[in-house]
Amino acid sequence: MKRFLTMGLSLLLVLSLLSGCGGNQASKTEEDTNTPTKETSKDNTKETSTTPTDTGSTVEQKIVFALHDVPDGLDPIVTNNSFAMPFLDNCFEGLVTSNANNELVPALAESWTVSEDGKTYTFTLRDGLKWSDGSPLTSADFMYSFERTLKPETASQNVNMITNYVLNAQACYEGTVPFDQVGFKAPDEKTLVIELTSPTSFFIDLVSLHVYDPLNKATIEANGDKWTLSADTYVVNGPFKITKLNLNEATVLTKNENYWDAANVTLEEVTFRMIKDQATALIAFDSNEIDGMRSVPMADFARLKAESNDLHIMPTYATSYYLINTQKPPYDNVLVRKALNLAVDRKSLIENVLQSSDLPAHALLGPGYVVNGKDYIEGRSDYGISDTANVEEARKALAEAGYPDGKGFPTLQLSYYTSPQVKLIAEALAQMFKENLNINVEISNSEWAVYYDDVQAMKYEVAAMGAGADFMHPMTFLPSFMSNDYLNNTGYANPVYDAKVNEIKSELDPEKALTLIREAEDIMMADYPFLPMYHRSSSLMMKDYVKGWSLSPLSQLSFKYAKVVK
């Protein structure tokens, strides 16, 4: 699950090589993150080189795209920060990937088979795979990556996507078994075998995550954890490679001629320009200094939606919420957490603060997961959470908790990460808590890195957060509220919930799994361990002459098939 910044919209992942493994778990964000289909620009053809114009001349295949937040790093198996994904999604590729219809298709693996018991996956790699530096890419590069991920010192933010499923991976991570007893094997240069602890119906979805990407051993051993800091040492295997690296200003991606599918990559250059202020980015877009931008200023959204053909709005599989520290009084009282949930007017936040196309959230899982033509959320309980505030029931719950009309309730500490939009949401929440519950609120903020460290250390009471899906399945979200999951920063622990989520992992029948998912969410929401706010949509600006790009419900921005057509 990608942790994301609940503003302007949002999916994880490591360092040294020893013979064994050891340890504990690590960290996570989002930028813009409901349906299982991937949205693309109108023209998704696959052509190469320059594109002729009506006059017979050629169009330079270069674009400049503005990003607004600096990623916490570019190591594909370490970071789960959504700000890094535009780089990773265009520079790295794993065994499988998703196409324009959000279907999983072969990538580095040309094919795979599954054993009859559903526990062993055998992948066959394509012939002639290469890294961006021209060196061969083999199954050994996957094995190196997996071993590196399972070292606690690597601090992979999505290591649980391996430890929860691959045979003996958790034990290796904890240091009780060596890596050679983990369910990863490479019998030859083109074959990779992965053995699971139990059958997992969505395992191919997991394999599409960057935590399953291969890594170039030579560059990491030569440069250590600094391998991601220079274009010369950042060896990749995707459709683009980085030729100029300056995350604070501009990073230039150029076509990777050693990519296995380079013949279908048209763009020669993509420049990610860092423009933190979205209003400034919009001015640059309107003056044709840039060809696209990742987020839209809240103040301009309604106008652009009405007037601009360059605004693209896509549904995403993501939820914005506020964490509640369930171990700190008075928030250890479920009635207090219920009161906070019922006191929020989510419809007003969306319409008056966000001014967006988002949907009020009554629980963690949003629309987008479909089984036999039916979306998961159809017929689900709202858990007493209405689109608008249920003030009477909220006050009743607070009184039952021992705080009638808010009397005696300590000042609520509401934390958020530095962002103009999130600030507005926090201020609106504080006003709702005061007006509806007579609770005083003190608001504080800090930059993301400091903020998330505090969240992980549970140095907060109520804190802004959100989750963007890594893959199109509820299991991208549900484990993060399990008692011992490294992403559980609420202190919430319910063994009944844990057992139910573990049942889901191995249930191969989609209908039965759906029932278990509903039961798990019912258990969790009865405890109100967080404040669901809204299910996200994602918006960006792109000039009409840029065709073939795609932004998936998982907020994967791909320029592999993009081209400039003028």
Buried (B, 14 or more C-beta within 10 A) or exposed (E): BBBBBBBBBBBBBBBEEEEBBBBEBBBBBBBBBBBBBBBBBEBBEEBEEBBEEEEEEEBEBBBBBBBBBBBBBBBBBBBBBBBBBBBBBBBBBBBBBBBBEBEBEBBBBBEBEBEEEBBBBBBBBBEEBBBBBEBEBBBBBBBBBBBBBBBBBBBBBBBBBBBBBBBBBBBBBBBEBBBEBBBBBBEEBBBBBBBBBBBBBBBBBBBBBBBBBBBBBBBBEEBEBEBBBEBEBBBBBBBBBBBEBEBEEBBBBBBBEBBBBEEBBBBBBBBBBBBEEBEBBBBBBEEEEBBBBBBBBBEBBEEBBEEBEBBBBBBBBBBBBBBBBBEBEBBEBBBBBBBBBBBBBBBBBBEEBBBBBBBBBBBBBBBBBBEEEEBBBEEBEBBBBBBEBBBEBBBBBBBBBEBBEBEEBEEBBBBBBEBBBBBBBBBBBBEBBBEBBBBEBEBEBBEBEEBBEBBBEBBBBBBBBBBBBBBBBBBBBBBBBBEEBBBBBBBBBBEEBBEBBBBBBBBEEEEEBBEBBBBBBBBBBBBBBBBBBBBBBBBBBBBEEBBBBBBBBBBBBBBBBBBBBE
